[in-house]
Amino acid sequence: MARKNVSEEKVNDVAENFSEEKANAADIKELSFSKQAFLSSKSYKSHRDLLETVLEKGKSYTKSEVNKLIDNYLKGKVR
């Protein structure tokens, strides 16, 4: 089998397309979920009581927002 030579231009096109796809992926918003979805989640089972108090009914949250709320609460000072 003969080897094909790949031109530098072709390589640059592929690299440019990859960079554009990566940039577009960064623009995709994270999914958001309701308070009830987080309370029902197995992943947040250990924090259900905390989430019940911290999250507002009728508002949607992303996983990163909820994780940040949990971290901030757990790192808070005891009064």
LUMLUMDREN-2810 file (N, C-alpha, C; in Angstrom, 1 decimal):
<atoms>
<atom><aa>M</aa><ch>A</ch><at>N</at><xx>0.8</xx><yy>-1.2</yy><zz>0.0</zz></atom>
<atom><aa>M</aa><ch>A</ch><at>CA</at><xx>0.0</xx><yy>0.0</yy><zz>0.0</zz></atom>
<atom><aa>M</aa><ch>A</ch><at>C</at><xx>0.9</xx><yy>1.3</yy><zz>0.0</zz></atom>
<atom><aa>A</aa><ch>A</ch><at>N</at><xx>0.5</xx><yy>2.2</yy><zz>-0.8</zz></atom>
<atom><aa>A</aa><ch>A</ch><at>CA</at><xx>1.3</xx><yy>3.4</yy><zz>-0.9</zz></atom>
<atom><aa>A</aa><ch>A</ch><at>C</at><xx>0.8</xx><yy>4.4</yy><zz>0.2</zz></atom>
<atom><aa>R</aa><ch>A</ch><at>N</at><xx>1.8</xx><yy>5.1</yy><zz>0.7</zz></atom>
<atom><aa>R</aa><ch>A</ch><at>CA</at><xx>1.4</xx><yy>6.2</yy><zz>1.7</zz></atom>
<atom><aa>R</aa><ch>A</ch><at>C</at><xx>1.0</xx><yy>7.4</yy><zz>1.0</zz></atom>
<atom><aa>K</aa><ch>A</ch><at>N</at><xx>0.0</xx><yy>8.1</yy><zz>1.6</zz></atom>
<atom><aa>K</aa><ch>A</ch><at>CA</at><xx>-0.5</xx><yy>9.4</yy><zz>1.0</zz></atom>
<atom><aa>K</aa><ch>A</ch><at>C</at><xx>0.2</xx><yy>10.5</yy><zz>1.8</zz></atom>
<atom><aa>N</aa><ch>A</ch><at>N</at><xx>0.6</xx><yy>11.5</yy><zz>1.0</zz></atom>
<atom><aa>N</aa><ch>A</ch><at>CA</at><xx>1.2</xx><yy>12.7</yy><zz>1.6</zz></atom>
<atom><aa>N</aa><ch>A</ch><at>C</at><xx>0.1</xx><yy>13.6</yy><zz>2.0</zz></atom>
<atom><aa>V</aa><ch>A</ch><at>N</at><xx>0.2</xx><yy>14.1</yy><zz>3.2</zz></atom>
<atom><aa>V</aa><ch>A</ch><at>CA</at><xx>-0.8</xx><yy>15.0</yy><zz>3.7</zz></atom>
<atom><aa>V</aa><ch>A</ch><at>C</at><xx>-0.2</xx><yy>16.4</yy><zz>3.6</zz></atom>
<atom><aa>S</aa><ch>A</ch><at>N</at><xx>-0.8</xx><yy>17.3</yy><zz>2.9</zz></atom>
<atom><aa>S</aa><ch>A</ch><at>CA</at><xx>-0.3</xx><yy>18.6</yy><zz>2.8</zz></atom>
<atom><aa>S</aa><ch>A</ch><at>C</at><xx>-0.4</xx><yy>19.4</yy><zz>4.1</zz></atom>
<atom><aa>E</aa><ch>A</ch><at>N</at><xx>0.5</xx><yy>20.4</yy><zz>4.2</zz></atom>
<atom><aa>E</aa><ch>A</ch><at>CA</at><xx>0.5</xx><yy>21.2</yy><zz>5.4</zz></atom>
<atom><aa>E</aa><ch>A</ch><at>C</at><xx>-0.8</xx><yy>22.0</yy><zz>5.5</zz></atom>
<atom><aa>E</aa><ch>A</ch><at>N</at><xx>-1.3</xx><yy>22.4</yy><zz>4.3</zz></atom>
<atom><aa>E</aa><ch>A</ch><at>CA</at><xx>-2.6</xx><yy>23.2</yy><zz>4.3</zz></atom>
<atom><aa>E</aa><ch>A</ch><at>C</at><xx>-3.7</xx><yy>22.3</yy><zz>4.8</zz></atom>
<atom><aa>K</aa><ch>A</ch><at>N</at><xx>-3.8</xx><yy>21.1</yy><zz>4.5</zz></atom>
<atom><aa>K</aa><ch>A</ch><at>CA</at><xx>-4.8</xx><yy>20.2</yy><zz>4.9</zz></atom>
<atom><aa>K</aa><ch>A</ch><at>C</at><xx>-4.7</xx><yy>20.0</yy><zz>6.5</zz></atom>
<atom><aa>V</aa><ch>A</ch><at>N</at><xx>-3.5</xx><yy>19.9</yy><zz>7.0</zz></atom>
<atom><aa>V</aa><ch>A</ch><at>CA</at><xx>-3.3</xx><yy>19.7</yy><zz>8.4</zz></atom>
<atom><aa>V</aa><ch>A</ch><at>C</at><xx>-3.8</xx><yy>21.0</yy><zz>9.1</zz></atom>
<atom><aa>N</aa><ch>A</ch><at>N</at><xx>-3.5</xx><yy>22.2</yy><zz>8.6</zz></atom>
<atom><aa>N</aa><ch>A</ch><at>CA</at><xx>-3.9</xx><yy>23.4</yy><zz>9.2</zz></atom>
<atom><aa>N</aa><ch>A</ch><at>C</at><xx>-5.4</xx><yy>23.6</yy><zz>9.1</zz></atom>
<atom><aa>D</aa><ch>A</ch><at>N</at><xx>-6.1</xx><yy>23.1</yy><zz>8.0</zz></atom>
<atom><aa>D</aa><ch>A</ch><at>CA</at><xx>-7.5</xx><yy>23.2</yy><zz>8.0</zz></atom>
<atom><aa>D</aa><ch>A</ch><at>C</at><xx>-8.2</xx><yy>22.3</yy><zz>9.1</zz></atom>
<atom><aa>V</aa><ch>A</ch><at>N</at><xx>-7.6</xx><yy>21.1</yy><zz>9.2</zz></atom>
<atom><aa>V</aa><ch>A</ch><at>CA</at><xx>-8.2</xx><yy>20.2</yy><zz>10.3</zz></atom>
<atom><aa>V</aa><ch>A</ch><at>C</at><xx>-8.0</xx><yy>20.8</yy><zz>11.7</zz></atom>
<atom><aa>A</aa><ch>A</ch><at>N</at><xx>-6.8</xx><yy>21.4</yy><zz>11.9</zz></atom>
<atom><aa>A</aa><ch>A</ch><at>CA</at><xx>-6.5</xx><yy>22.0</yy><zz>13.2</zz></atom>
<atom><aa>A</aa><ch>A</ch><at>C</at><xx>-7.4</xx><yy>23.2</yy><zz>13.5</zz></atom>
<atom><aa>E</aa><ch>A</ch><at>N</at><xx>-7.7</xx><yy>24.0</yy><zz>12.4</zz></atom>
<atom><aa>E</aa><ch>A</ch><at>CA</at><xx>-8.6</xx><yy>25.1</yy><zz>12.5</zz></atom>
<atom><aa>E</aa><ch>A</ch><at>C</at><xx>-10.0</xx><yy>24.7</yy><zz>12.8</zz></atom>
<atom><aa>N</aa><ch>A</ch><at>N</at><xx>-10.5</xx><yy>23.7</yy><zz>12.1</zz></atom>
<atom><aa>N</aa><ch>A</ch><at>CA</at><xx>-11.8</xx><yy>23.2</yy><zz>12.4</zz></atom>
<atom><aa>N</aa><ch>A</ch><at>C</at><xx>-11.9</xx><yy>22.6</yy><zz>13.8</zz></atom>
<atom><aa>F</aa><ch>A</ch><at>N</at><xx>-10.9</xx><yy>21.9</yy><zz>14.3</zz></atom>
<atom><aa>F</aa><ch>A</ch><at>CA</at><xx>-10.9</xx><yy>21.4</yy><zz>15.6</zz></atom>
<atom><aa>F</aa><ch>A</ch><at>C</at><xx>-11.0</xx><yy>22.5</yy><zz>16.6</zz></atom>
<atom><aa>S</aa><ch>A</ch><at>N</at><xx>-10.3</xx><yy>23.6</yy><zz>16.4</zz></atom>
<atom><aa>S</aa><ch>A</ch><at>CA</at><xx>-10.3</xx><yy>24.7</yy><zz>17.3</zz></atom>
<atom><aa>S</aa><ch>A</ch><at>C</at><xx>-11.7</xx><yy>25.4</yy><zz>17.3</zz></atom>
<atom><aa>E</aa><ch>A</ch><at>N</at><xx>-12.3</xx><yy>25.5</yy><zz>16.2</zz></atom>
<atom><aa>E</aa><ch>A</ch><at>CA</at><xx>-13.6</xx><yy>26.1</yy><zz>16.1</zz></atom>
<atom><aa>E</aa><ch>A</ch><at>C</at><xx>-14.7</xx><yy>25.2</yy><zz>16.8</zz></atom>
<atom><aa>E</aa><ch>A</ch><at>N</at><xx>-14.6</xx><yy>23.9</yy><zz>16.7</zz></atom>
<atom><aa>E</aa><ch>A</ch><at>CA</at><xx>-15.5</xx><yy>23.0</yy><zz>17.3</zz></atom>
<atom><aa>E</aa><ch>A</ch><at>C</at><xx>-15.3</xx><yy>23.0</yy><zz>18.8</zz></atom>
<atom><aa>K</aa><ch>A</ch><at>N</at><xx>-14.1</xx><yy>23.1</yy><zz>19.3</zz></atom>
<atom><aa>K</aa><ch>A</ch><at>CA</at><xx>-13.8</xx><yy>23.2</yy><zz>20.7</zz></atom>
<atom><aa>K</aa><ch>A</ch><at>C</at><xx>-14.3</xx><yy>24.5</yy><zz>21.3</zz></atom>
<atom><aa>A</aa><ch>A</ch><at>N</at><xx>-14.2</xx><yy>25.6</yy><zz>20.5</zz></atom>
<atom><aa>A</aa><ch>A</ch><at>CA</at><xx>-14.8</xx><yy>26.9</yy><zz>21.0</zz></atom>
<atom><aa>A</aa><ch>A</ch><at>C</at><xx>-16.3</xx><yy>26.9</yy><zz>21.0</zz></atom>
<atom><aa>N</aa><ch>A</ch><at>N</at><xx>-16.9</xx><yy>26.2</yy><zz>20.0</zz></atom>
<atom><aa>N</aa><ch>A</ch><at>CA</at><xx>-18.4</xx><yy>26.1</yy><zz>20.0</zz></atom>
<atom><aa>N</aa><ch>A</ch><at>C</at><xx>-18.8</xx><yy>25.2</yy><zz>21.2</zz></atom>
<atom><aa>A</aa><ch>A</ch><at>N</at><xx>-18.1</xx><yy>24.2</yy><zz>21.5</zz></atom>
<atom><aa>A</aa><ch>A</ch><at>CA</at><xx>-18.4</xx><yy>23.3</yy><zz>22.7</zz></atom>
<atom><aa>A</aa><ch>A</ch><at>C</at><xx>-18.4</xx><yy>24.2</yy><zz>24.0</zz></atom>
<atom><aa>A</aa><ch>A</ch><at>N</at><xx>-17.5</xx><yy>25.1</yy><zz>24.1</zz></atom>
<atom><aa>A</aa><ch>A</ch><at>CA</at><xx>-17.4</xx><yy>25.9</yy><zz>25.3</zz></atom>
<atom><aa>A</aa><ch>A</ch><at>C</at><xx>-18.6</xx><yy>26.9</yy><zz>25.4</zz></atom>
<atom><aa>D</aa><ch>A</ch><at>N</at><xx>-19.2</xx><yy>27.2</yy><zz>24.3</zz></atom>
<atom><aa>D</aa><ch>A</ch><at>CA</at><xx>-20.4</xx><yy>28.1</yy><zz>24.3</zz></atom>
<atom><aa>D</aa><ch>A</ch><at>C</at><xx>-21.7</xx><yy>27.4</yy><zz>24.7</zz></atom>
<atom><aa>I</aa><ch>A</ch><at>N</at><xx>-21.7</xx><yy>26.1</yy><zz>24.7</zz></atom>
<atom><aa>I</aa><ch>A</ch><at>CA</at><xx>-22.9</xx><yy>25.3</yy><zz>25.0</zz></atom>
<atom><aa>I</aa><ch>A</ch><at>C</at><xx>-23.1</xx><yy>25.5</yy><zz>26.5</zz></atom>
<atom><aa>K</aa><ch>A</ch><at>N</at><xx>-24.3</xx><yy>25.9</yy><zz>26.9</zz></atom>
<atom><aa>K</aa><ch>A</ch><at>CA</at><xx>-24.7</xx><yy>26.1</yy><zz>28.3</zz></atom>
<atom><aa>K</aa><ch>A</ch><at>C</at><xx>-24.9</xx><yy>24.8</yy><zz>29.0</zz></atom>
<atom><aa>E</aa><ch>A</ch><at>N</at><xx>-24.6</xx><yy>24.8</yy><zz>30.2</zz></atom>
<atom><aa>E</aa><ch>A</ch><at>CA</at><xx>-24.8</xx><yy>23.7</yy><zz>31.1</zz></atom>
<atom><aa>E</aa><ch>A</ch><at>C</at><xx>-26.3</xx><yy>23.5</yy><zz>31.4</zz></atom>
<atom><aa>L</aa><ch>A</ch><at>N</at><xx>-26.7</xx><yy>22.3</yy><zz>31.4</zz></atom>
<atom><aa>L</aa><ch>A</ch><at>CA</at><xx>-28.1</xx><yy>22.1</yy><zz>31.6</zz></atom>
<atom><aa>L</aa><ch>A</ch><at>C</at><xx>-28.5</xx><yy>22.5</yy><zz>33.1</zz></atom>
<atom><aa>S</aa><ch>A</ch><at>N</at><xx>-29.7</xx><yy>22.9</yy><zz>33.2</zz></atom>
<atom><aa>S</aa><ch>A</ch><at>CA</at><xx>-30.2</xx><yy>23.3</yy><zz>34.5</zz></atom>
<atom><aa>S</aa><ch>A</ch><at>C</at><xx>-31.4</xx><yy>22.4</yy><zz>34.9</zz></atom>
<atom><aa>F</aa><ch>A</ch><at>N</at><xx>-31.5</xx><yy>22.3</yy><zz>36.2</zz></atom>
<atom><aa>F</aa><ch>A</ch><at>CA</at><xx>-32.5</xx><yy>21.4</yy><zz>36.8</zz></atom>
<atom><aa>F</aa><ch>A</ch><at>C</at><xx>-33.3</xx><yy>22.0</yy><zz>37.9</zz></atom>
<atom><aa>S</aa><ch>A</ch><at>N</at><xx>-34.5</xx><yy>21.5</yy><zz>38.2</zz></atom>
<atom><aa>S</aa><ch>A</ch><at>CA</at><xx>-35.3</xx><yy>22.1</yy><zz>39.3</zz></atom>
<atom><aa>S</aa><ch>A</ch><at>C</at><xx>-34.8</xx><yy>21.6</yy><zz>40.6</zz></atom>
<atom><aa>K</aa><ch>A</ch><at>N</at><xx>-35.3</xx><yy>22.3</yy><zz>41.7</zz></atom>
<atom><aa>K</aa><ch>A</ch><at>CA</at><xx>-35.0</xx><yy>21.9</yy><zz>43.0</zz></atom>
<atom><aa>K</aa><ch>A</ch><at>C</at><xx>-35.4</xx><yy>20.4</yy><zz>43.2</zz></atom>
<atom><aa>Q</aa><ch>A</ch><at>N</at><xx>-36.5</xx><yy>20.1</yy><zz>42.8</zz></atom>
<atom><aa>Q</aa><ch>A</ch><at>CA</at><xx>-37.0</xx><yy>18.7</yy><zz>43.0</zz></atom>
<atom><aa>Q</aa><ch>A</ch><at>C</at><xx>-36.1</xx><yy>17.7</yy><zz>42.3</zz></atom>
<atom><aa>A</aa><ch>A</ch><at>N</at><xx>-35.6</xx><yy>18.0</yy><zz>41.1</zz></atom>
<atom><aa>A</aa><ch>A</ch><at>CA</at><xx>-34.7</xx><yy>17.1</yy><zz>40.4</zz></atom>
<atom><aa>A</aa><ch>A</ch><at>C</at><xx>-33.4</xx><yy>16.8</yy><zz>41.2</zz></atom>
<atom><aa>F</aa><ch>A</ch><at>N</at><xx>-32.9</xx><yy>17.9</yy><zz>41.9</zz></atom>
<atom><aa>F</aa><ch>A</ch><at>CA</at><xx>-31.7</xx><yy>17.7</yy><zz>42.7</zz></atom>
<atom><aa>F</aa><ch>A</ch><at>C</at><xx>-32.1</xx><yy>16.9</yy><zz>44.0</zz></atom>
<atom><aa>L</aa><ch>A</ch><at>N</at><xx>-33.2</xx><yy>17.1</yy><zz>44.5</zz></atom>
<atom><aa>L</aa><ch>A</ch><at>CA</at><xx>-33.6</xx><yy>16.4</yy><zz>45.7</zz></atom>
<atom><aa>L</aa><ch>A</ch><at>C</at><xx>-33.9</xx><yy>14.9</yy><zz>45.4</zz></atom>
<atom><aa>S</aa><ch>A</ch><at>N</at><xx>-34.3</xx><yy>14.6</yy><zz>44.2</zz></atom>
<atom><aa>S</aa><ch>A</ch><at>CA</at><xx>-34.5</xx><yy>13.2</yy><zz>43.8</zz></atom>
<atom><aa>S</aa><ch>A</ch><at>C</at><xx>-33.3</xx><yy>12.5</yy><zz>43.3</zz></atom>
<atom><aa>S</aa><ch>A</ch><at>N</at><xx>-32.2</xx><yy>13.3</yy><zz>43.1</zz></atom>
<atom><aa>S</aa><ch>A</ch><at>CA</at><xx>-31.0</xx><yy>12.7</yy><zz>42.5</zz></atom>
<atom><aa>S</aa><ch>A</ch><at>C</at><xx>-30.2</xx><yy>11.8</yy><zz>43.5</zz></atom>
<atom><aa>K</aa><ch>A</ch><at>N</at><xx>-29.7</xx><yy>10.7</yy><zz>43.0</zz></atom>
<atom><aa>K</aa><ch>A</ch><at>CA</at><xx>-28.9</xx><yy>9.8</yy><zz>43.8</zz></atom>
<atom><aa>K</aa><ch>A</ch><at>C</at><xx>-27.6</xx><yy>10.5</yy><zz>44.2</zz></atom>
<atom><aa>S</aa><ch>A</ch><at>N</at><xx>-27.1</xx><yy>11.3</yy><zz>43.3</zz></atom>
<atom><aa>S</aa><ch>A</ch><at>CA</at><xx>-25.8</xx><yy>12.0</yy><zz>43.4</zz></atom>
<atom><aa>S</aa><ch>A</ch><at>C</at><xx>-25.8</xx><yy>13.0</yy><zz>44.6</zz></atom>
<atom><aa>Y</aa><ch>A</ch><at>N</at><xx>-26.9</xx><yy>13.5</yy><zz>44.9</zz></atom>
<atom><aa>Y</aa><ch>A</ch><at>CA</at><xx>-27.0</xx><yy>14.5</yy><zz>46.0</zz></atom>
<atom><aa>Y</aa><ch>A</ch><at>C</at><xx>-27.8</xx><yy>14.0</yy><zz>47.2</zz></atom>
<atom><aa>K</aa><ch>A</ch><at>N</at><xx>-27.9</xx><yy>12.7</yy><zz>47.3</zz></atom>
<atom><aa>K</aa><ch>A</ch><at>CA</at><xx>-28.6</xx><yy>12.1</yy><zz>48.4</zz></atom>
<atom><aa>K</aa><ch>A</ch><at>C</at><xx>-28.1</xx><yy>12.5</yy><zz>49.8</zz></atom>
<atom><aa>S</aa><ch>A</ch><at>N</at><xx>-26.8</xx><yy>12.6</yy><zz>49.9</zz></atom>
<atom><aa>S</aa><ch>A</ch><at>CA</at><xx>-26.2</xx><yy>13.0</yy><zz>51.2</zz></atom>
<atom><aa>S</aa><ch>A</ch><at>C</at><xx>-26.4</xx><yy>14.5</yy><zz>51.6</zz></atom>
<atom><aa>H</aa><ch>A</ch><at>N</at><xx>-26.8</xx><yy>15.3</yy><zz>50.6</zz></atom>
<atom><aa>H</aa><ch>A</ch><at>CA</at><xx>-27.0</xx><yy>16.7</yy><zz>50.9</zz></atom>
<atom><aa>H</aa><ch>A</ch><at>C</at><xx>-28.5</xx><yy>17.1</yy><zz>50.7</zz></atom>
<atom><aa>R</aa><ch>A</ch><at>N</at><xx>-29.4</xx><yy>16.2</yy><zz>50.8</zz></atom>
<atom><aa>R</aa><ch>A</ch><at>CA</at><xx>-30.8</xx><yy>16.5</yy><zz>50.5</zz></atom>
<atom><aa>R</aa><ch>A</ch><at>C</at><xx>-31.4</xx><yy>17.6</yy><zz>51.5</zz></atom>
<atom><aa>D</aa><ch>A</ch><at>N</at><xx>-31.1</xx><yy>17.4</yy><zz>52.8</zz></atom>
<atom><aa>D</aa><ch>A</ch><at>CA</at><xx>-31.5</xx><yy>18.4</yy><zz>53.8</zz></atom>
<atom><aa>D</aa><ch>A</ch><at>C</at><xx>-31.0</xx><yy>19.8</yy><zz>53.5</zz></atom>
<atom><aa>L</aa><ch>A</ch><at>N</at><xx>-29.7</xx><yy>19.8</yy><zz>53.2</zz></atom>
<atom><aa>L</aa><ch>A</ch><at>CA</at><xx>-29.1</xx><yy>21.1</yy><zz>52.9</zz></atom>
<atom><aa>L</aa><ch>A</ch><at>C</at><xx>-29.7</xx><yy>21.7</yy><zz>51.6</zz></atom>
<atom><aa>L</aa><ch>A</ch><at>N</at><xx>-29.9</xx><yy>20.9</yy><zz>50.6</zz></atom>
<atom><aa>L</aa><ch>A</ch><at>CA</at><xx>-30.5</xx><yy>21.4</yy><zz>49.4</zz></atom>
<atom><aa>L</aa><ch>A</ch><at>C</at><xx>-32.0</xx><yy>21.9</yy><zz>49.6</zz></atom>
<atom><aa>E</aa><ch>A</ch><at>N</at><xx>-32.7</xx><yy>21.2</yy><zz>50.4</zz></atom>
<atom><aa>E</aa><ch>A</ch><at>CA</at><xx>-34.0</xx><yy>21.6</yy><zz>50.7</zz></atom>
<atom><aa>E</aa><ch>A</ch><at>C</at><xx>-34.1</xx><yy>23.0</yy><zz>51.3</zz></atom>
<atom><aa>T</aa><ch>A</ch><at>N</at><xx>-33.1</xx><yy>23.4</yy><zz>52.0</zz></atom>
<atom><aa>T</aa><ch>A</ch><at>CA</at><xx>-33.1</xx><yy>24.7</yy><zz>52.6</zz></atom>
<atom><aa>T</aa><ch>A</ch><at>C</at><xx>-32.5</xx><yy>25.8</yy><zz>51.7</zz></atom>
<atom><aa>V</aa><ch>A</ch><at>N</at><xx>-31.4</xx><yy>25.4</yy><zz>51.0</zz></atom>
<atom><aa>V</aa><ch>A</ch><at>CA</at><xx>-30.7</xx><yy>26.4</yy><zz>50.2</zz></atom>
<atom><aa>V</aa><ch>A</ch><at>C</at><xx>-31.3</xx><yy>26.7</yy><zz>48.8</zz></atom>
<atom><aa>L</aa><ch>A</ch><at>N</at><xx>-31.9</xx><yy>25.7</yy><zz>48.2</zz></atom>
<atom><aa>L</aa><ch>A</ch><at>CA</at><xx>-32.5</xx><yy>25.9</yy><zz>46.9</zz></atom>
<atom><aa>L</aa><ch>A</ch><at>C</at><xx>-33.9</xx><yy>26.5</yy><zz>46.9</zz></atom>
<atom><aa>E</aa><ch>A</ch><at>N</at><xx>-34.2</xx><yy>27.4</yy><zz>46.0</zz></atom>
<atom><aa>E</aa><ch>A</ch><at>CA</at><xx>-35.5</xx><yy>28.0</yy><zz>46.0</zz></atom>
<atom><aa>E</aa><ch>A</ch><at>C</at><xx>-36.5</xx><yy>27.2</yy><zz>45.1</zz></atom>
<atom><aa>K</aa><ch>A</ch><at>N</at><xx>-37.7</xx><yy>27.1</yy><zz>45.5</zz></atom>
<atom><aa>K</aa><ch>A</ch><at>CA</at><xx>-38.7</xx><yy>26.4</yy><zz>44.7</zz></atom>
<atom><aa>K</aa><ch>A</ch><at>C</at><xx>-39.0</xx><yy>27.2</yy><zz>43.4</zz></atom>
<atom><aa>G</aa><ch>A</ch><at>N</at><xx>-39.1</xx><yy>26.5</yy><zz>42.3</zz></atom>
<atom><aa>G</aa><ch>A</ch><at>CA</at><xx>-39.4</xx><yy>27.2</yy><zz>41.1</zz></atom>
<atom><aa>G</aa><ch>A</ch><at>C</at><xx>-38.2</xx><yy>27.8</yy><zz>40.3</zz></atom>
<atom><aa>K</aa><ch>A</ch><at>N</at><xx>-37.1</xx><yy>27.7</yy><zz>40.9</zz></atom>
<atom><aa>K</aa><ch>A</ch><at>CA</at><xx>-35.9</xx><yy>28.2</yy><zz>40.2</zz></atom>
<atom><aa>K</aa><ch>A</ch><at>C</at><xx>-35.0</xx><yy>27.0</yy><zz>39.7</zz></atom>
<atom><aa>S</aa><ch>A</ch><at>N</at><xx>-34.4</xx><yy>27.2</yy><zz>38.6</zz></atom>
<atom><aa>S</aa><ch>A</ch><at>CA</at><xx>-33.5</xx><yy>26.1</yy><zz>38.0</zz></atom>
<atom><aa>S</aa><ch>A</ch><at>C</at><xx>-32.0</xx><yy>26.4</yy><zz>38.3</zz></atom>
<atom><aa>Y</aa><ch>A</ch><at>N</at><xx>-31.3</xx><yy>25.3</yy><zz>38.5</zz></atom>
<atom><aa>Y</aa><ch>A</ch><at>CA</at><xx>-29.9</xx><yy>25.4</yy><zz>38.9</zz></atom>
<atom><aa>Y</aa><ch>A</ch><at>C</at><xx>-29.1</xx><yy>24.5</yy><zz>38.0</zz></atom>
<atom><aa>T</aa><ch>A</ch><at>N</at><xx>-27.8</xx><yy>24.9</yy><zz>37.7</zz></atom>
<atom><aa>T</aa><ch>A</ch><at>CA</at><xx>-26.9</xx><yy>23.9</yy><zz>37.1</zz></atom>
<atom><aa>T</aa><ch>A</ch><at>C</at><xx>-26.2</xx><yy>23.1</yy><zz>38.2</zz></atom>
<atom><aa>K</aa><ch>A</ch><at>N</at><xx>-25.6</xx><yy>22.0</yy><zz>37.8</zz></atom>
<atom><aa>K</aa><ch>A</ch><at>CA</at><xx>-24.9</xx><yy>21.2</yy><zz>38.8</zz></atom>
<atom><aa>K</aa><ch>A</ch><at>C</at><xx>-23.7</xx><yy>22.0</yy><zz>39.4</zz></atom>
<atom><aa>S</aa><ch>A</ch><at>N</at><xx>-23.1</xx><yy>22.8</yy><zz>38.6</zz></atom>
<atom><aa>S</aa><ch>A</ch><at>CA</at><xx>-21.9</xx><yy>23.6</yy><zz>39.1</zz></atom>
<atom><aa>S</aa><ch>A</ch><at>C</at><xx>-22.4</xx><yy>24.6</yy><zz>40.1</zz></atom>
<atom><aa>E</aa><ch>A</ch><at>N</at><xx>-23.6</xx><yy>25.2</yy><zz>39.9</zz></atom>
<atom><aa>E</aa><ch>A</ch><at>CA</at><xx>-24.1</xx><yy>26.2</yy><zz>40.8</zz></atom>
<atom><aa>E</aa><ch>A</ch><at>C</at><xx>-24.5</xx><yy>25.5</yy><zz>42.1</zz></atom>
<atom><aa>V</aa><ch>A</ch><at>N</at><xx>-25.1</xx><yy>24.3</yy><zz>42.1</zz></atom>
<atom><aa>V</aa><ch>A</ch><at>CA</at><xx>-25.5</xx><yy>23.6</yy><zz>43.3</zz></atom>
<atom><aa>V</aa><ch>A</ch><at>C</at><xx>-24.2</xx><yy>23.1</yy><zz>44.0</zz></atom>
<atom><aa>N</aa><ch>A</ch><at>N</at><xx>-23.2</xx><yy>22.7</yy><zz>43.3</zz></atom>
<atom><aa>N</aa><ch>A</ch><at>CA</at><xx>-22.0</xx><yy>22.2</yy><zz>44.0</zz></atom>
<atom><aa>N</aa><ch>A</ch><at>C</at><xx>-21.3</xx><yy>23.4</yy><zz>44.7</zz></atom>
<atom><aa>K</aa><ch>A</ch><at>N</at><xx>-21.4</xx><yy>24.6</yy><zz>44.1</zz></atom>
<atom><aa>K</aa><ch>A</ch><at>CA</at><xx>-20.8</xx><yy>25.8</yy><zz>44.7</zz></atom>
<atom><aa>K</aa><ch>A</ch><at>C</at><xx>-21.6</xx><yy>26.2</yy><zz>45.9</zz></atom>
<atom><aa>L</aa><ch>A</ch><at>N</at><xx>-22.9</xx><yy>26.1</yy><zz>45.8</zz></atom>
<atom><aa>L</aa><ch>A</ch><at>CA</at><xx>-23.7</xx><yy>26.4</yy><zz>47.0</zz></atom>
<atom><aa>L</aa><ch>A</ch><at>C</at><xx>-23.4</xx><yy>25.5</yy><zz>48.2</zz></atom>
<atom><aa>I</aa><ch>A</ch><at>N</at><xx>-23.3</xx><yy>24.2</yy><zz>47.9</zz></atom>
<atom><aa>I</aa><ch>A</ch><at>CA</at><xx>-23.0</xx><yy>23.2</yy><zz>48.9</zz></atom>
<atom><aa>I</aa><ch>A</ch><at>C</at><xx>-21.6</xx><yy>23.5</yy><zz>49.5</zz></atom>
<atom><aa>D</aa><ch>A</ch><at>N</at><xx>-20.6</xx><yy>23.8</yy><zz>48.7</zz></atom>
<atom><aa>D</aa><ch>A</ch><at>CA</at><xx>-19.3</xx><yy>24.0</yy><zz>49.1</zz></atom>
<atom><aa>D</aa><ch>A</ch><at>C</at><xx>-19.2</xx><yy>25.3</yy><zz>50.0</zz></atom>
<atom><aa>N</aa><ch>A</ch><at>N</at><xx>-19.9</xx><yy>26.4</yy><zz>49.5</zz></atom>
<atom><aa>N</aa><ch>A</ch><at>CA</at><xx>-19.9</xx><yy>27.6</yy><zz>50.3</zz></atom>
<atom><aa>N</aa><ch>A</ch><at>C</at><xx>-20.6</xx><yy>27.4</yy><zz>51.7</zz></atom>
<atom><aa>Y</aa><ch>A</ch><at>N</at><xx>-21.7</xx><yy>26.6</yy><zz>51.7</zz></atom>
<atom><aa>Y</aa><ch>A</ch><at>CA</at><xx>-22.4</xx><yy>26.4</yy><zz>52.9</zz></atom>
<atom><aa>Y</aa><ch>A</ch><at>C</at><xx>-21.5</xx><yy>25.6</yy><zz>53.9</zz></atom>
<atom><aa>L</aa><ch>A</ch><at>N</at><xx>-20.9</xx><yy>24.6</yy><zz>53.4</zz></atom>
<atom><aa>L</aa><ch>A</ch><at>CA</at><xx>-20.0</xx><yy>23.7</yy><zz>54.2</zz></atom>
<atom><aa>L</aa><ch>A</ch><at>C</at><xx>-18.8</xx><yy>24.4</yy><zz>54.7</zz></atom>
<atom><aa>K</aa><ch>A</ch><at>N</at><xx>-18.3</xx><yy>25.4</yy><zz>54.0</zz></atom>
<atom><aa>K</aa><ch>A</ch><at>CA</at><xx>-17.1</xx><yy>26.1</yy><zz>54.4</zz></atom>
<atom><aa>K</aa><ch>A</ch><at>C</at><xx>-17.4</xx><yy>27.3</yy><zz>55.2</zz></atom>
<atom><aa>G</aa><ch>A</ch><at>N</at><xx>-18.7</xx><yy>27.6</yy><zz>55.4</zz></atom>
<atom><aa>G</aa><ch>A</ch><at>CA</at><xx>-19.1</xx><yy>28.8</yy><zz>56.2</zz></atom>
<atom><aa>G</aa><ch>A</ch><at>C</at><xx>-18.8</xx><yy>28.7</yy><zz>57.6</zz></atom>
<atom><aa>K</aa><ch>A</ch><at>N</at><xx>-18.7</xx><yy>29.8</yy><zz>58.3</zz></atom>
<atom><aa>K</aa><ch>A</ch><at>CA</at><xx>-18.3</xx><yy>29.9</yy><zz>59.7</zz></atom>
<atom><aa>K</aa><ch>A</ch><at>C</at><xx>-19.5</xx><yy>29.5</yy><zz>60.6</zz></atom>
<atom><aa>V</aa><ch>A</ch><at>N</at><xx>-19.2</xx><yy>28.8</yy><zz>61.7</zz></atom>
<atom><aa>V</aa><ch>A</ch><at>CA</at><xx>-20.2</xx><yy>28.4</yy><zz>62.7</zz></atom>
<atom><aa>V</aa><ch>A</ch><at>C</at><xx>-20.4</xx><yy>29.6</yy><zz>63.6</zz></atom>
<atom><aa>R</aa><ch>A</ch><at>N</at><xx>-21.6</xx><yy>29.9</yy><zz>63.8</zz></atom>
<atom><aa>R</aa><ch>A</ch><at>CA</at><xx>-21.9</xx><yy>31.1</yy><zz>64.7</zz></atom>
<atom><aa>R</aa><ch>A</ch><at>C</at><xx>-22.3</xx><yy>30.7</yy><zz>66.1</zz></atom>
</atoms>
